[in-house]
Amino acid sequence: MNTPLRRLASVVVVMFLTLMLGSTWVQFVTAPDLNADERNVRTLYREFGTPRGPIVVGGEAVASSVPVDDVFGYQRVYTNGPLYAHLTGYYSVVYRRSELESAMNTELNGSADSLFLRRIQDLVTGRQPQGAIVETTIVPAIQQAAWDALGDQRGAVVALDPTTGAILALVSKPSYDPAALASHTQADVTAAWEALNADEAEPLMNRALRGDLYPPGSVFKVVTAAAALENGLDPAAQLPAPVELDLPLTTRTLPNFGGAACSPTGTQTLADALRISCNTAFGQLGLDLGADALRDQAEAFGFSQPLAVPMRATESSFPAEPDAPSTALSAIGQYEVRVTPLQVAMISAAVANDGVLMRPYSVAAVRSADLEVVDETDPEEMGRAVSPETAQILTEMMVGVVESGSGRAAQIPGVRVAGKTGTAQTGNEDAPHAWFTAFAPADAPRIAVAVVVENGGSLGNEATGGAVAAPIARAVIQAALQ
């Protein structure tokens, strides 16, 4: 064979080898990724052509799939869509999925590892594959009470079972109807998506778990009080409580709410300082404790820890290296302290649970289509936030807030409620956020709740946590106890 033919043959052999290697790579190595690619129309048809499992609240499906006569085969429908939107999320042909529809997608579409045996049975018997049933921890009456009490105000409510971490209610307002994004008509879905994203009220934002994190204001004083007690402060000791606290390194001062005096003597106990929410006493306490002690205590309550419930929750944060005046402001929940309502509910839940913080979760169990339990959530401790002794002292202090302090609007006849108010400055000209967190009954807690109403809600600049948020928490607690 002459040289040109030999070279041509070599090129042909190399090309065939390249083709074989390329096809092998595509068919065996990258095939799973290509099948899972959301741009793969065949994958989309296959997924929508299988009955997706329902999301269940209180024994009733709030998200389910019904057969339709189109190329997709099944349509996702939502019962009381806006009420549960930030729990279920949406399942969309165009914009994919969010919240539980995303976090539990493999269970809902039947491809989870836990459903492997079910898939084998379906293959052998020729039975139509079906997704699993996702049972949530939400209690319908508590969810509805939170929704109704929050009304048309922007904000969020989160309620927990303090002994297990189960999420009993999760409300974010304003809300939206997931059905608008579940349509199979692309033009309608796109129009709905654009309208929701153009809305300045940001209805797609899950304020309970993520969003633009809030300054907690005085509800953070529970953390500061916990740090003081854990570091040996006698709860009966007198604290400085001036009308204004001179902040070091600056000519600025820290005033009390409304410029009022906390005590005619200029001193008061830690319990009284929490009861009336004295800024200057807690500012001085922050200076005495230092930023590291405050940060350590905040992290013991769950700050800076990644959370999935199983929807992703943004980590709450304490400032990295605040100077002295910033530490004083941080001690009252201002400066750069940022939280989610979930985190604030976790603080109360840990105090209620003798100081033990439970990991929050919203899925109780996963069942196959024939109702067999294939997965179940076991309550899990995240750690000890405070000692049992500190938890008991904090409980009595928080009861004082409701019985004779700034949280009187949360009182329930015949029930001892432990709570804390907060009125958080936003750092701009907007009205402050109104906060309230609580648990009840104080002697045998069954529910812990956090409420935030953005920019004072209906009262605007006149709002306080006690006036605006506490009545909402009371309604939620009453629903739980009934």
Summary of the structure (lengths in Angstrom):
residues: 482
radius of gyration: 27.1
end to end distance: 95.0
largest distance: 111.0
contacts: 1719
relative contact order: 0.12
helix: 43%
strand: 21%
